[in-house]
Amino acid sequence: MRIGQGIDVHRFSTDESRPLQLGLIHIPGFVGLAGHSDADVATHALCDALLGAANLGDLGRHFPDTDPAIANIASSELLSEIVKKVRSAGFSVESADVTIIAERPKLAPFMPEMSQALSNVVGCTVSVKATTAEGLGALGRVEGIGAMSVALLKEES
C-alpha cells in the first residue's frame, strides 16, 4: 500500500466570465479561479496525491503551465491521464479523500456531486469535504480557494 498527499491553491480570477470548477463540476454564480488550466484546485490536489503515492512526481511535471498546448485544459482530462499513469506504474487506486478550503461559496450542496464525478474518473470512492480558514490568511480573506487530498494506492502483483 502507498499513500500520497496533494495540495493546491489558486487565487480568484479577475475575469468575471471565468467559470468556477471544483471537483469536476461547475459551481454557478461565482467567479472562477485563475490558472493555466481550469484551475480546479480540488482535482489538482487529488492528481498530486495520486502521483505522489505512485512516486511519479507532481502535476506540473506532467502538465507544465508553460505548455500552450494545454492552456485551459479541463481537469477531467488531467485526472484521467494521471489515473492512467498510476495504473501503468502498477497501482490501483483504493481510496481518496479531498478537503476544499474556502470561505465561499458554501459547498455543502455540491459535495455529493463532486464526490460522484471524481469517483467516476478515479474508479473508487473519493470523499469530498469542505472547511473554511476561519477568516485567516489569504484564503480567509477570500482571495482564492485551496484544497488538500490524500490517496491510497495498492501495488498490483
N, C-alpha and C positions, 0 to 999 in steps of 0.2 A: 504494500500500500504506500502511496505517496501523497503528500499534502502540499498544496501551493496556495499562496495568497496573492491578491492583486489589489491595487489602489489606483484610483483615477480621480482627477479634479479638473473641471473646466469652468471658466467664467461664462456669464451670460453674454450672448451676442449683442452687438449694437444694432444689428439688422433686425428690425421689428418683425420682418416677414419670415424669419427663420423658425421652423417648427421645433418644438421640444420633443425629443425622442429619449425615452428611458426604458430600459428593459425590453427593447424591441417594439415598443408601442408608442404611438403619438399621444402626447398629453395636450389636450386642447386648451386654448385660452392663455397660453404662456409663451414668452419668447424663448427660443432655443438657446443652446449653448454654442459658444464659439469653438471651432476646431477644423482640422483638415478634412475629417470625415463628418458624419452626422453628429459627432461629439456625445454619443450615448455613453455616459460615464459608467452606468451600471453594467452594460455589456462589455465595455473595455476592461473594467476591473475583473470581470469573470474571465475574459480572454487571458489576462495576465496570470490569474490564479491557475488556469489550466496549463498554460505554457510553463509556469514555474514548477508545478508538480511534475511535469514531464522533462524538466531540465532543458527546455527549448528556448530560453531567453525571455524576451518580452515582446509586446505587441509592436513597439517601434522598430525592432529588429526585422520583423517580418513584413510590416507595412509602414515604412518611414513617412513622416509628414512632409518630407521633401520630394516625394514622388507625385508629380502632377497627374499621373495615370489613375491614381486612386483618390483624387480630390472629390469630396462629398460622397464617398463610398458609404453605403448603408452598413451599419454594424451587424446586421443579419448576415451579410456576406463575410465580414471579418470573422464572426463567430463560427460560421460553417467551415471556413478554411482552417481555423485553429483546431476545431474538433477533428477534422481530417488529419491534420499534422500530429495531433496527440495519438490518434488511433494508429497512424503509420509508424509512430515511435514505439508501438507495442502496448498501449494502455487503453483501458476502458474507463469512462467516467462513471463513478459510483454515486457521487453526491456533490452538490454545490450549494452555496449559500451566498446571497448578496445583501448588503446593507447600504441603502442610499441615505446620504446626509444632506438634508435640505430643510430650510425654514419654510419655504413654499416652492411649489404648490404642495398642498396636502395630498399625500399619495395613497392613503388607505384605500380609496375606491378603485385604484388602478393596480394594486399589488397582485391580486389573483390572476389578472390578465397577463401581467409581466411574467409571473411565475410560469404560467402555461406556455407563453411564447418562447421563453428561454429554455424550458424543459423540452419543448418540441424539437429544438435545434440540437441541444446537447445530448438528448437521449436518456435522460434520467431526471429525477426531481431536482429542480432548482428553486429553493425557497427565496423569497424576496421580502425584505423588511425595510422600514424607513425609520429614521430618527432625525432630530434636529441638533443643531450645535448650540442650542440654548442662548442664541444671540451673541456668541463668542466668535471672534476671528472673522475672516473673510466670508466663510460660509454662513456664519451667524448674521453678518451684515447683508446677506442675500446678494453677494457679488457673484455667486456661482453655486454649483452643486458638486458634491463628492460622492464617491462610492468605494466600498471595500468588499472583497469577496474571498472566500476560501473554496477550494475544490479538493475532492478526494479521488485519486485515481488508483486503479488496480492494474498491476503489471500482468499482462496476458502471457500464459506459458506456451 
